[in-house]
Amino acid sequence: MKKWIPIIIIAVIVLLAGAWLAKVNNNLVPLEENVAAQWANVESSYQRRADLIPNIVNTAKGYAEFEQETLTKVIEARSKATAVTIDPSNITPQQLAQFQEVQAGLSSALARLLAVFERYPDLKANENFKELINELERTENRINVERNRYNEQSRIFNSEIRLFPTNLAAGILGFDAKAYYEAEEGSDQAPEVEFDFGN
């Protein structure tokens, strides 16, 4: 009987460790799914913006004198932005930086488009174009909200996997920290605005 005692003790320890790992896994999986679901909301908001762009461009094209180079840059930036996708189960800082870079390029192209459109009173008066621009503005606000929510879900998950003793199991179970959506480089500097009054 004495020779079975160590085997029984080891079996109990293995069972307890297995139960603990299962409990940690079952706590972390929903948190990780929340991060993935929130990332899907971020992508959905960006997709909404990408979907608006062809209508904006087509409406502006209706004005023959509208600057074609500006429209071409918007179309190219949209194409680059929609080509970059991220696997939500494995968001790395590098992937997120690449995603942010192409989205920033699209934002910049859209900003140039909106600056140019100010010079065209007929286009500014077009009700369809005004509604598209308003929808774009609402979408940009939605993007910001969804990015903040993604960061909050990432914070909750990252905090959980760093807490002791969960951090011991998280590594064994393959749970890694999620990257945060960060401000673009230079976004802390106010943009320089120049007005041309046609002098």
Helices and strands as residue ranges (DSSP letters): H 4-61, H 68-83, G 88-90, H 93-117, H 121-125, H 127-162, H 166-173
